[in-house]
Amino acid sequence: MVFNTGDFYDLLQQLPLPILITGDFNSHSTLWGCAILDRQGKMVEDILIKHNLCILNDTSFTYIHPATASPSAVDLSICSPDIFLDMQRKTLDDLCGSDHYPISITYGSIETSSAIPSWKLCKADWTSFFNEANN
């Protein structure tokens, strides 16, 4: 199937924010893990820039060509920037009988702490610590 930018523009006009669009775009770009940039990949890249959209893809392959067994990343996950940081996308390992790998997308922040732990060593009760350590 050939990617049609007109249809994609029409779809974007109808969708309320935030946006999450997924599908087999059959488009190749090094931005999402393909070895080449083809005409359709360039069209998708232009849409991402023009409409301030984000690509959730990492460089994981999403498709294995049945005849040549060559991998590519033609299945795209696109979202609006307001939800980009809260989205986690993962390509699963099992083809499940298909030529496309299943993709899992979850929404919600991952609990992480960027704080570096610190201690007030001058206020420690070193005598008690030493005694407890020896016991």
N, CA, C and O atoms as a MOPAC input file, in Angstrom:
PM7 MOZYME 1SCF
protein

 N      0.84600 1    -1.18000 1     0.00000 1
 C      0.00000 1     0.00000 1     0.00000 1
 C      0.89000 1     1.24200 1     0.00000 1
 O      1.88200 1     1.30800 1     0.72600 1
 N      0.53200 1     2.20000 1    -0.80500 1
 C      1.29500 1     3.43300 1    -0.91000 1
 C      0.78000 1     4.43200 1     0.12500 1
 O     -0.42600 1     4.63400 1     0.26800 1
 N      1.69800 1     5.03900 1     0.82700 1
 C      1.36700 1     6.03900 1     1.83800 1
 C      0.85300 1     7.29400 1     1.14500 1
 O      1.47900 1     7.77800 1     0.20100 1
 N     -0.26700 1     7.82100 1     1.59600 1
 C     -0.88700 1     8.98200 1     0.98100 1
 C     -0.86800 1    10.14900 1     1.97100 1
 O     -1.54700 1    10.10200 1     2.99600 1
 N     -0.10300 1    11.18200 1     1.67100 1
 C      0.01500 1    12.31100 1     2.60300 1
 C     -1.29500 1    13.07200 1     2.74300 1
 O     -1.60100 1    13.57500 1     3.82300 1
 N     -2.07100 1    13.16400 1     1.67200 1
 C     -3.35400 1    13.86200 1     1.74000 1
 C     -4.29300 1    13.21600 1     2.74300 1
 O     -4.93600 1    13.90200 1     3.53700 1
 N     -4.36900 1    11.88500 1     2.70300 1
 C     -5.21000 1    11.16700 1     3.66100 1
 C     -4.70700 1    11.35900 1     5.09100 1
 O     -5.49700 1    11.48700 1     6.02600 1
 N     -3.38600 1    11.37800 1     5.24700 1
 C     -2.81800 1    11.55600 1     6.57500 1
 C     -3.11600 1    12.94700 1     7.11600 1
 O     -3.44900 1    13.09900 1     8.29200 1
 N     -2.99800 1    13.96900 1     6.25900 1
 C     -3.34000 1    15.34500 1     6.66700 1
 C     -4.80600 1    15.43200 1     7.08100 1
 O     -5.13900 1    16.06000 1     8.08600 1
 N     -5.68500 1    14.79300 1     6.29400 1
 C     -7.11500 1    14.78500 1     6.62800 1
 C     -7.36100 1    14.12500 1     7.98400 1
 O     -8.16000 1    14.61600 1     8.78100 1
 N     -6.67700 1    13.02000 1     8.24000 1
 C     -6.81000 1    12.32700 1     9.51800 1
 C     -6.36800 1    13.23100 1    10.66500 1
 O     -7.05200 1    13.31400 1    11.68500 1
 N     -5.23400 1    13.90700 1    10.50800 1
 C     -4.73900 1    14.79100 1    11.56600 1
 C     -5.71700 1    15.91700 1    11.87400 1
 O     -5.84800 1    16.32000 1    13.03000 1
 N     -6.40200 1    16.42900 1    10.86400 1
 C     -7.37200 1    17.50100 1    11.06700 1
 C     -8.56700 1    17.04200 1    11.89000 1
 O     -9.20500 1    17.85200 1    12.56300 1
 N     -8.87500 1    15.74100 1    11.84100 1
 C    -10.05100 1    15.21100 1    12.52400 1
 C     -9.76900 1    14.75900 1    13.95200 1
 O    -10.69400 1    14.61400 1    14.75100 1
 N     -8.50200 1    14.53700 1    14.27600 1
 C     -8.17000 1    13.97400 1    15.58800 1
 C     -7.97800 1    15.06800 1    16.63200 1
 O     -7.31200 1    16.07100 1    16.37200 1
 N     -8.56300 1    14.87300 1    17.81400 1
 C     -8.29000 1    15.80800 1    18.91100 1
 C     -6.94000 1    15.46900 1    19.55700 1
 O     -6.46000 1    14.34100 1    19.45100 1
 N     -6.35100 1    16.43100 1    20.21000 1
 C     -5.10500 1    16.19100 1    20.94000 1
 C     -5.41300 1    15.48700 1    22.25200 1
 O     -6.48700 1    15.73700 1    22.79900 1
 N     -4.58600 1    14.65400 1    22.78500 1
 C     -3.31700 1    14.21400 1    22.22300 1
 C     -3.53800 1    13.15500 1    21.14500 1
 O     -4.58600 1    12.51100 1    21.09600 1
 N     -2.53900 1    12.98600 1    20.28600 1
 C     -2.63100 1    12.07800 1    19.14700 1
 C     -1.68800 1    10.89700 1    19.34500 1
 O     -0.54200 1    11.06300 1    19.76200 1
 N     -2.19100 1     9.70200 1    19.03900 1
 C     -1.36600 1     8.50400 1    18.92800 1
 C     -1.83300 1     7.76600 1    17.68600 1
 O     -2.98800 1     7.34900 1    17.59800 1
 N     -0.93300 1     7.60700 1    16.72800 1
 C     -1.24500 1     6.91900 1    15.47600 1
 C     -0.22400 1     5.80200 1    15.29500 1
 O      0.97900 1     6.02600 1    15.42000 1
 N     -0.70600 1     4.60700 1    15.00400 1
 C      0.18900 1     3.48200 1    14.75000 1
 C     -0.23300 1     2.79900 1    13.46200 1
 O     -1.39300 1     2.87100 1    13.05700 1
 N      0.71800 1     2.13900 1    12.82800 1
 C      0.35900 1     1.38900 1    11.63600 1
 C      1.56000 1     1.00600 1    10.80000 1
 O      2.68900 1     1.42500 1    11.05800 1
 N      1.28300 1     0.19500 1     9.78400 1
 C      2.29000 1    -0.20100 1     8.81000 1
 C      2.33100 1     0.87800 1     7.73800 1
 O      1.50400 1     0.88500 1     6.82700 1
 N      3.27900 1     1.77800 1     7.84500 1
 C      3.39100 1     2.88500 1     6.90600 1
 C      4.17300 1     2.49200 1     5.65600 1
 O      4.21400 1     3.24800 1     4.68600 1
 N      4.79400 1     1.30700 1     5.67700 1
 C      5.60300 1     0.83700 1     4.56200 1
 C      6.57100 1     1.92500 1     4.09400 1
 O      6.77100 1     2.12400 1     2.89600 1
 N      7.15600 1     2.61500 1     5.04700 1
 C      8.06800 1     3.71700 1     4.78300 1
 C      9.39100 1     3.42900 1     5.47000 1
 O      9.42200 1     2.92600 1     6.59300 1
 N     10.47400 1     3.74800 1     4.79600 1
 C     11.80600 1     3.46700 1     5.32600 1
 C     12.56100 1     4.75800 1     5.60000 1
 O     12.60900 1     5.66100 1     4.76500 1
 N     13.15400 1     4.82500 1     6.80000 1
 C     13.98700 1     5.96000 1     7.17400 1
 C     14.98100 1     5.51200 1     8.24300 1
 O     14.67900 1     4.64800 1     9.06500 1
 N     16.13900 1     6.09700 1     8.21800 1
 C     17.12900 1     5.79800 1     9.24700 1
 C     16.68100 1     6.33600 1    10.60000 1
 O     17.19600 1     5.90400 1    11.63100 1
 N     15.72800 1     7.27600 1    10.61900 1
 C     15.21000 1     7.79200 1    11.89300 1
 C     14.56600 1     6.70300 1    12.73500 1
 O     14.60800 1     6.76700 1    13.96300 1
 N     13.98100 1     5.72300 1    12.10400 1
 C     13.30700 1     4.66000 1    12.86300 1
 C     13.89300 1     3.27700 1    12.60000 1
 O     13.21900 1     2.26900 1    12.81300 1
 N     15.14500 1     3.21800 1    12.13700 1
 C     15.87000 1     1.96200 1    12.13400 1
 C     16.06300 1     1.27300 1    10.79900 1
 O     16.61900 1     0.17600 1    10.75900 1
 N     15.63400 1     1.86300 1     9.72500 1
 C     15.85900 1     1.25700 1     8.41600 1
 C     17.25000 1     1.64700 1     7.90100 1
 O     17.84700 1     2.62400 1     8.35100 1
 N     17.73700 1     0.86600 1     6.95900 1
 C     19.07300 1     1.12800 1     6.40700 1
 C     19.05400 1     2.25000 1     5.38000 1
 O     20.09100 1     2.85200 1     5.09800 1
 N     17.88100 1     2.53700 1     4.81700 1
 C     17.78400 1     3.54400 1     3.75000 1
 C     16.66000 1     4.53600 1     4.05300 1
 O     15.82400 1     4.30100 1     4.92600 1
 N     16.65700 1     5.62900 1     3.32700 1
 C     15.54400 1     6.58900 1     3.33100 1
 C     14.91600 1     6.51400 1     1.95200 1
 O     15.55400 1     6.85200 1     0.95500 1
 N     13.65600 1     6.06900 1     1.89000 1
 C     12.96600 1     6.02900 1     0.60700 1
 C     12.00800 1     7.21100 1     0.48700 1
 O     11.88600 1     8.02200 1     1.40600 1
 N     11.33200 1     7.29700 1    -0.65600 1
 C     10.43700 1     8.42700 1    -0.92400 1
 C      9.32900 1     8.53100 1     0.11700 1
 O      9.01200 1     9.62500 1     0.58500 1
 N      8.74600 1     7.40500 1     0.47400 1
 C      7.66600 1     7.41800 1     1.46300 1
 C      8.19600 1     7.77000 1     2.84800 1
 O      7.52300 1     8.46000 1     3.61300 1
 N      9.39900 1     7.30000 1     3.17600 1
 C     10.01600 1     7.66200 1     4.44600 1
 C     10.24400 1     9.16000 1     4.53800 1
 O     10.04000 1     9.76200 1     5.59200 1
 N     10.66900 1     9.76300 1     3.42800 1
 C     10.86800 1    11.21800 1     3.39100 1
 C      9.54000 1    11.94400 1     3.59600 1
 O      9.50100 1    12.97800 1     4.26400 1
 N      8.45900 1    11.42200 1     3.03500 1
 C      7.14500 1    12.04000 1     3.22700 1
 C      6.73600 1    11.98700 1     4.69900 1
 O      6.21600 1    12.96800 1     5.23200 1
 N      6.96800 1    10.84700 1     5.36100 1
 C      6.62700 1    10.73600 1     6.78000 1
 C      7.48700 1    11.68900 1     7.59900 1
 O      6.97500 1    12.36800 1     8.48900 1
 N      8.77700 1    11.75100 1     7.31800 1
 C      9.65600 1    12.68500 1     8.02900 1
 C      9.14300 1    14.12000 1     7.89100 1
 O      9.12100 1    14.86800 1     8.86800 1
 N      8.73200 1    14.50500 1     6.67800 1
 C      8.21600 1    15.85900 1     6.44200 1
 C      6.94300 1    16.12300 1     7.23800 1
 O      6.75300 1    17.22100 1     7.76200 1
 N      6.06700 1    15.11900 1     7.33100 1
 C      4.82400 1    15.26400 1     8.10900 1
 C      5.14900 1    15.43600 1     9.58900 1
 O      4.54500 1    16.26700 1    10.26800 1
 N      6.10000 1    14.65400 1    10.08700 1
 C      6.48700 1    14.77100 1    11.49500 1
 C      6.95500 1    16.18500 1    11.81100 1
 O      6.58600 1    16.75400 1    12.83800 1
 N      7.76100 1    16.74400 1    10.93000 1
 C      8.28100 1    18.09500 1    11.15000 1
 C      7.17500 1    19.13700 1    11.00200 1
 O      7.02600 1    20.01000 1    11.85700 1
 N      6.40500 1    19.04900 1     9.92800 1
 C      5.37200 1    20.05500 1     9.64900 1
 C      4.29900 1    20.10500 1    10.72800 1
 O      3.78600 1    21.18000 1    11.04000 1
 N      3.95500 1    18.95900 1    11.29900 1
 C      2.87000 1    18.90300 1    12.28600 1
 C      3.37200 1    18.72800 1    13.71600 1
 O      2.59100 1    18.44500 1    14.62500 1
 N      4.68100 1    18.90000 1    13.91000 1
 C      5.27800 1    18.81500 1    15.24600 1
 C      4.88000 1    17.52400 1    15.94800 1
 O      4.37900 1    17.53900 1    17.07200 1
 N      5.11300 1    16.40700 1    15.26500 1
 C      4.79000 1    15.09200 1    15.81800 1
 C      6.07100 1    14.35900 1    16.17100 1
 O      7.14100 1    14.66600 1    15.64600 1
 N      5.95400 1    13.38900 1    17.06400 1
 C      7.11400 1    12.62500 1    17.54400 1
 C      6.97800 1    11.17400 1    17.10300 1
 O      5.87800 1    10.62800 1    17.02700 1
 N      8.10800 1    10.57200 1    16.81700 1
 C      8.13300 1     9.14900 1    16.47800 1
 C      8.56900 1     8.37400 1    17.71300 1
 O      9.61100 1     8.66600 1    18.30000 1
 N      7.78100 1     7.39800 1    18.10300 1
 C      8.09300 1     6.59500 1    19.28500 1
 C      9.05600 1     5.45400 1    18.97400 1
 O      9.64300 1     4.87500 1    19.88800 1
 N      9.22200 1     5.12700 1    17.70000 1
 C     10.07200 1     4.00800 1    17.31900 1
 C     11.49600 1     4.20400 1    17.80500 1
 O     12.04400 1     5.30600 1    17.79000 1
 N     12.07800 1     3.08000 1    18.24100 1
 C     13.52000 1     3.05100 1    18.42700 1
 C     14.06000 1     2.41300 1    17.13900 1
 O     13.39900 1     2.51000 1    16.10500 1
 N     15.18500 1     1.79200 1    17.15800 1
 C     15.71200 1     1.19200 1    15.93300 1
 C     15.38100 1    -0.29500 1    15.81600 1
 O     16.01400 1    -1.00600 1    15.03600 1
 N     14.40300 1    -0.77100 1    16.57600 1
 C     14.00500 1    -2.18500 1    16.52000 1
 C     13.30800 1    -2.48400 1    15.20200 1
 O     12.52300 1    -1.68000 1    14.69900 1
 N     13.61000 1    -3.65000 1    14.65400 1
 C     12.92300 1    -4.09400 1    13.44800 1
 C     11.49700 1    -4.51000 1    13.79800 1
 O     11.24600 1    -5.08300 1    14.85800 1
 N     10.57400 1    -4.21300 1    12.89500 1
 C      9.16700 1    -4.54700 1    13.13600 1
 C      8.61600 1    -5.51200 1    12.10100 1
 O      7.49600 1    -6.00200 1    12.24200 1
 N      9.40500 1    -5.79300 1    11.04700 1
 C      8.91000 1    -6.59800 1     9.93500 1
 C     10.03800 1    -7.45800 1     9.38100 1
 O     11.17900 1    -7.00900 1     9.26600 1
 N      9.70400 1    -8.70300 1     9.03800 1
 C     10.63300 1    -9.60600 1     8.36400 1
 C     10.02500 1    -9.96600 1     7.01300 1
 O      8.93300 1   -10.53100 1     6.95500 1
 N     10.72500 1    -9.64200 1     5.92800 1
 C     10.22600 1    -9.94200 1     4.58200 1
 C     10.15700 1   -11.46100 1     4.40600 1
 O     11.16100 1   -12.14300 1     4.61000 1
 N      8.99600 1   -12.00400 1     4.03200 1
 C      8.82800 1   -13.45600 1     3.96400 1
 C      9.75000 1   -14.14300 1     2.94700 1
 O     10.20300 1   -15.26200 1     3.19000 1
 N     10.03200 1   -13.49300 1     1.82400 1
 C     10.83500 1   -14.13300 1     0.78100 1
 C     12.33200 1   -14.01700 1     1.03500 1
 O     13.08600 1   -14.95200 1     0.76700 1
 N     12.76200 1   -12.86600 1     1.55300 1
 C     14.20100 1   -12.63000 1     1.70200 1
 C     14.68400 1   -12.69300 1     3.14900 1
 O     15.88800 1   -12.72400 1     3.40500 1
 N     13.75400 1   -12.71200 1     4.08600 1
 C     14.06200 1   -12.69000 1     5.52300 1
 C     14.83100 1   -11.43300 1     5.93400 1
 O     15.48000 1   -11.41100 1     6.98000 1
 N     14.75600 1   -10.39800 1     5.11400 1
 C     15.42800 1    -9.14700 1     5.47500 1
 C     14.53200 1    -8.34100 1     6.41600 1
 O     13.33500 1    -8.19000 1     6.17300 1
 N     15.13300 1    -7.82400 1     7.49900 1
 C     14.33100 1    -7.06800 1     8.47100 1
 C     14.24400 1    -5.58800 1     8.10700 1
 O     15.13000 1    -5.04000 1     7.45100 1
 N     13.17300 1    -4.96400 1     8.54100 1
 C     13.03000 1    -3.51300 1     8.40300 1
 C     12.09300 1    -3.01400 1     9.49900 1
 O     11.53100 1    -3.79600 1    10.26500 1
 N     11.94200 1    -1.71900 1     9.55100 1
 C     11.10500 1    -1.09600 1    10.58800 1
 C     10.05100 1    -0.23000 1     9.90000 1
 O     10.17600 1     0.99300 1     9.84900 1
 N      9.02200 1    -0.87300 1     9.37800 1
 C      7.99700 1    -0.15900 1     8.62800 1
 C      6.75400 1     0.16600 1     9.45200 1
 O      5.90600 1     0.94300 1     9.01400 1
 N      6.64300 1    -0.42600 1    10.64600 1
 C      5.49600 1    -0.17000 1    11.51600 1
 C      5.85400 1     0.99500 1    12.42800 1
 O      6.77800 1     0.90200 1    13.23600 1
 N      5.12200 1     2.08400 1    12.29300 1
 C      5.45200 1     3.31000 1    13.01300 1
 C      4.44400 1     3.60900 1    14.10900 1
 O      3.26800 1     3.25800 1    14.01600 1
 N      4.93100 1     4.25900 1    15.13900 1
 C      4.10100 1     4.75600 1    16.23000 1
 C      4.42100 1     6.23700 1    16.37000 1
 O      5.55000 1     6.62200 1    16.67500 1
 N      3.40100 1     7.05600 1    16.14000 1
 C      3.56400 1     8.50900 1    16.09200 1
 C      2.65200 1     9.13600 1    17.13100 1
 O      1.50700 1     8.71400 1    17.29300 1
 N      3.15500 1    10.14700 1    17.84000 1
 C      2.31600 1    10.80200 1    18.84700 1
 C      2.60500 1    12.29800 1    18.88400 1
 O      3.58100 1    12.78400 1    18.31300 1
 N      1.73000 1    13.00000 1    19.57100 1
 C      1.93400 1    14.43000 1    19.77400 1
 C      2.94500 1    14.62300 1    20.91500 1
 O      3.06700 1    13.76100 1    21.78600 1
 N      3.66400 1    15.74500 1    20.91100 1
 C      4.73400 1    15.94300 1    21.89300 1
 C      4.25900 1    16.00300 1    23.34300 1
 O      5.04400 1    15.73300 1    24.25300 1
 N      2.99500 1    16.35000 1    23.57800 1
 C      2.51600 1    16.47300 1    24.95400 1
 C      2.41300 1    15.13000 1    25.67400 1
 O      2.32700 1    15.10600 1    26.90200 1
 N      2.42000 1    14.01900 1    24.94900 1
 C      2.38200 1    12.69900 1    25.59100 1
 C      3.64700 1    11.88900 1    25.32500 1
 O      3.79900 1    10.79100 1    25.86200 1
 N      4.54600 1    12.40800 1    24.51400 1
 C      5.73300 1    11.66100 1    24.09300 1
 C      6.53200 1    11.10000 1    25.27100 1
 O      6.89800 1     9.92400 1    25.26100 1
 N      6.79900 1    11.90700 1    26.26200 1
 C      7.63400 1    11.46000 1    27.38500 1
 C      6.94000 1    10.43900 1    28.28400 1
 O      7.60200 1     9.75500 1    29.06500 1
 N      5.60800 1    10.32800 1    28.18200 1
 C      4.85900 1     9.36800 1    29.00200 1
 C      4.56900 1     8.06400 1    28.26700 1
 O      3.92600 1     7.17400 1    28.82300 1
 N      5.03200 1     7.94000 1    27.02800 1
 C      4.76600 1     6.75100 1    26.22700 1
 C      5.98600 1     5.83700 1    26.22400 1
 O      7.12000 1     6.29900 1    26.09600 1
 N      5.74600 1     4.54500 1    26.36600 1
 C      6.79700 1     3.55200 1    26.24800 1
 C      6.38600 1     2.56100 1    25.16000 1
 O      5.31400 1     1.95900 1    25.22200 1
 N      7.24900 1     2.40500 1    24.17400 1
 C      6.98400 1     1.51200 1    23.04700 1
 C      8.03000 1     0.40900 1    23.04600 1
 O      9.22300 1     0.66800 1    23.19900 1
 N      7.57100 1    -0.81800 1    22.87100 1
 C      8.49600 1    -1.95100 1    22.84600 1
 C      8.06600 1    -2.91300 1    21.75000 1
 O      6.89300 1    -3.27100 1    21.64500 1
 N      9.02600 1    -3.32500 1    20.93700 1
 C      8.78300 1    -4.36100 1    19.94000 1
 C      9.02300 1    -5.70400 1    20.60600 1
 O     10.10000 1    -5.94600 1    21.14900 1
 N      8.02900 1    -6.57700 1    20.56700 1
 C      8.14000 1    -7.88500 1    21.20900 1
 C      8.95700 1    -8.83400 1    20.34100 1
 O      9.10800 1    -8.59700 1    19.14300 1
 N      9.48400 1    -9.90400 1    20.92800 1
 C     10.42300 1   -10.79300 1    20.24400 1
 C      9.77400 1   -11.88800 1    19.39800 1
 O     10.40100 1   -12.38700 1    18.46300 1
 N      8.54500 1   -12.26700 1    19.70100 1
 C      7.89100 1   -13.39700 1    19.03800 1
 C      7.01500 1   -12.89700 1    17.89200 1
 O      6.13400 1   -12.06400 1    18.10400 1
 N      7.25200 1   -13.40100 1    16.67900 1
 C      6.44000 1   -13.00500 1    15.52800 1
 C      4.99000 1   -13.49100 1    15.62500 1
 O      4.11200 1   -12.94900 1    14.95300 1
 N      4.73600 1   -14.49100 1    16.44200 1
 C      3.36900 1   -15.02600 1    16.62900 1
 C      2.73500 1   -15.45300 1    15.31000 1
 O      1.53100 1   -15.29000 1    15.11400 1
 N      3.55100 1   -16.00300 1    14.40000 1
 C      3.02400 1   -16.49500 1    13.13100 1
 C      2.84300 1   -15.43200 1    12.06700 1
 O      2.34600 1   -15.74000 1    10.98400 1
 N      3.22100 1   -14.21100 1    12.32900 1
 C      3.07200 1   -13.11500 1    11.37200 1
 C      4.43300 1   -12.73800 1    10.80700 1
 O      5.45500 1   -13.26600 1    11.24600 1
 N      4.45500 1   -11.83900 1     9.85000 1
 C      5.72300 1   -11.29100 1     9.37800 1
 C      6.00900 1    -9.93500 1    10.03100 1
 O      7.03400 1    -9.30900 1     9.76100 1
 N      5.08600 1    -9.49200 1    10.89300 1
 C      5.26900 1    -8.26400 1    11.67600 1
 C      5.37300 1    -8.62800 1    13.15500 1
 O      4.59600 1    -9.43500 1    13.66400 1
 N      6.33500 1    -8.02700 1    13.82700 1
 C      6.46400 1    -8.23800 1    15.26500 1
 C      5.37400 1    -7.45600 1    15.99400 1
 O      5.06500 1    -6.33100 1    15.60300 1
 N      4.78300 1    -8.03200 1    17.05100 1
 C      3.82800 1    -7.27100 1    17.85400 1
 C      4.53600 1    -6.10400 1    18.55600 1
 O      5.71700 1    -6.18500 1    18.89500 1
 N      3.79100 1    -5.03700 1    18.76000 1
 C      4.32700 1    -3.84200 1    19.40400 1
 C      3.46700 1    -3.52700 1    20.61400 1
 O      2.23900 1    -3.50400 1    20.52700 1
 N      4.11400 1    -3.28500 1    21.73400 1
 C      3.42400 1    -2.91900 1    22.96700 1
 C      3.67400 1    -1.44200 1    23.23700 1
 O      4.81400 1    -0.97800 1    23.23500 1
 N      2.58300 1    -0.71000 1    23.46900 1
 C      2.69000 1     0.70000 1    23.81500 1
 C      1.96500 1     0.91000 1    25.13300 1
 O      0.79700 1     0.54800 1    25.27400 1
 N      2.66000 1     1.49300 1    26.09100 1
 C      2.03600 1     1.79500 1    27.37500 1
 C      2.13500 1     3.29100 1    27.62800 1
 O      3.04300 1     3.97200 1    27.15300 1
 N      1.17500 1     3.76800 1    28.38700 1
 C      1.11900 1     5.18200 1    28.71600 1
 C      1.24800 1     5.34000 1    30.22200 1
 O      0.58300 1     4.64000 1    30.98600 1
 N      2.08500 1     6.23700 1    30.63400 1
 C      2.28600 1     6.50000 1    32.04800 1
 C      3.76000 1     6.63800 1    32.33000 1
 O      4.59800 1     6.00800 1    31.68500 1
 N      4.05600 1     7.45400 1    33.28400 1
 C      5.46600 1     7.69800 1    33.57600 1
 C      6.05700 1     6.52800 1    34.35000 1
 O      5.38300 1     5.88300 1    35.15300 1
 N      7.30000 1     6.27900 1    34.09200 1
 C      8.04000 1     5.25800 1    34.81300 1
 C      8.63000 1     5.91700 1    36.05000 1
 O      9.23300 1     6.98700 1    35.96900 1
 N      8.44900 1     5.26900 1    37.19100 1
 C      8.96700 1     5.81400 1    38.43900 1
 C     10.48300 1     5.70300 1    38.45900 1
 O     11.03300 1     4.61300 1    38.61900 1
 N     11.14000 1     6.81200 1    38.29800 1
 C     12.60200 1     6.84100 1    38.39600 1
 C     12.99400 1     8.06000 1    39.20700 1
 O     12.28900 1     9.06900 1    39.22600 1
 N     14.09500 1     7.95200 1    39.85400 1
 C     14.59400 1     9.07500 1    40.62800 1
 C     15.93400 1     9.49200 1    40.06400 1
 O     16.83400 1     8.66900 1    39.89400 1
 N     16.06000 1    10.75600 1    39.77900 1
 C     17.33000 1    11.25300 1    39.26600 1
 C     18.17800 1    11.84600 1    40.39500 1
 O     19.28500 1    12.33100 1    40.16000 1
 N     17.64800 1    11.80100 1    41.61800 1
 C     18.38400 1    12.36000 1    42.74700 1
 C     19.55900 1    11.45400 1    43.11800 1
 O     19.43000 1    10.23000 1    43.13900 1
 N     20.66200 1    12.05100 1    43.39800 1
 C     21.84400 1    11.31700 1    43.83700 1
 C     21.75500 1    11.17800 1    45.34900 1
 O     21.62600 1    12.17800 1    46.05500 1
 N     21.82300 1     9.92100 1    45.86600 1
 C     21.72100 1     9.75700 1    47.31900 1
 C     22.88100 1    10.45400 1    48.03300 1
 O     24.01400 1    10.47300 1    47.55200 1
 N     22.56100 1    11.02000 1    49.18500 1
 C     23.60400 1    11.66700 1    49.99000 1
 C     23.31900 1    11.40900 1    51.46800 1
 O     22.17800 1    11.16700 1    51.86300 1
 N     24.36500 1    11.46400 1    52.26500 1
 C     24.24200 1    11.19800 1    53.68600 1
 C     25.00300 1    12.27400 1    54.45300 1
 O     25.98500 1    12.82600 1    53.95500 1
 N     24.54600 1    12.56500 1    55.65900 1
 C     25.24700 1    13.49800 1    56.54400 1
 C     26.14700 1    12.66200 1    57.45000 1
 O     25.78800 1    12.33500 1    58.58100 1
 N     27.31800 1    12.32800 1    56.92700 1
 C     28.22800 1    11.43400 1    57.63200 1
 C     28.73500 1    12.03000 1    58.94100 1
 O     29.09700 1    11.29800 1    59.86200 1
 N     28.75900 1    13.34200 1    59.01900 1
 C     29.24100 1    13.96400 1    60.25900 1
 C     28.24600 1    13.79000 1    61.40900 1
 O     28.62000 1    13.95500 1    62.57000 1
 N     26.98200 1    13.45700 1    61.10600 1
 C     25.97600 1    13.28000 1    62.14800 1
 C     25.73500 1    11.81100 1    62.49000 1
 O     24.84800 1    11.49900 1    63.28400 1
 N     26.51000 1    10.91800 1    61.90500 1
 C     26.33300 1     9.48500 1    62.16600 1
 C     26.83500 1     9.12800 1    63.56200 1
 O     27.78900 1     9.71900 1    64.07000 1
 N     26.17400 1     8.15500 1    64.16200 1
 C     26.60600 1     7.62300 1    65.46000 1
 C     27.56900 1     6.47500 1    65.16000 1
 O     27.16600 1     5.31300 1    65.11800 1
 N     28.83700 1     6.80600 1    64.95300 1
 C     29.82300 1     5.83000 1    64.52300 1
 C     30.12300 1     4.77900 1    65.58900 1
 O     30.46600 1     3.64600 1    65.25100 1
 N     30.00500 1     5.11800 1    66.82000 1
 C     30.24200 1     4.13600 1    67.88600 1
 C     29.18700 1     3.03300 1    67.81500 1
 O     29.51800 1     1.84900 1    67.86600 1
 N     27.91500 1     3.42600 1    67.69800 1
 C     26.83600 1     2.42600 1    67.58000 1
 C     27.00400 1     1.60200 1    66.29700 1
 O     26.81200 1     0.38700 1    66.30600 1
 N     27.35500 1     2.25500 1    65.22300 1
 C     27.55500 1     1.55900 1    63.95900 1
 C     28.66700 1     0.52600 1    64.11700 1
 O     28.50400 1    -0.62300 1    63.70700 1
 N     29.78300 1     0.92000 1    64.70100 1
 C     30.91100 1     0.01900 1    64.89400 1
 C     30.50500 1    -1.18700 1    65.75200 1
 O     30.84200 1    -2.32800 1    65.43400 1
 N     29.77300 1    -0.91500 1    66.85000 1
 C     29.32900 1    -1.99800 1    67.74500 1
 C     28.37500 1    -2.96700 1    67.01500 1
 O     28.50200 1    -4.18500 1    67.14000 1
 N     27.43800 1    -2.41700 1    66.26600 1
 C     26.47700 1    -3.25700 1    65.53300 1
 C     27.18800 1    -4.06700 1    64.45000 1
 O     26.85300 1    -5.22900 1    64.22200 1
 N     28.16200 1    -3.45700 1    63.78600 1
 C     28.89700 1    -4.15600 1    62.73900 1
 C     29.70600 1    -5.31000 1    63.32000 1
 O     29.82200 1    -6.36100 1    62.69100 1
 N     30.25700 1    -5.12800 1    64.49600 1
 C     31.03600 1    -6.19600 1    65.13600 1
 C     30.14600 1    -7.34200 1    65.61500 1
 O     30.59200 1    -8.48900 1    65.65800 1
 N     28.90000 1    -7.05100 1    65.97400 1
 C     27.97600 1    -8.10700 1    66.42800 1
 C     27.54500 1    -8.92600 1    65.25900 1
 O     26.76800 1    -9.86800 1    65.41700 1

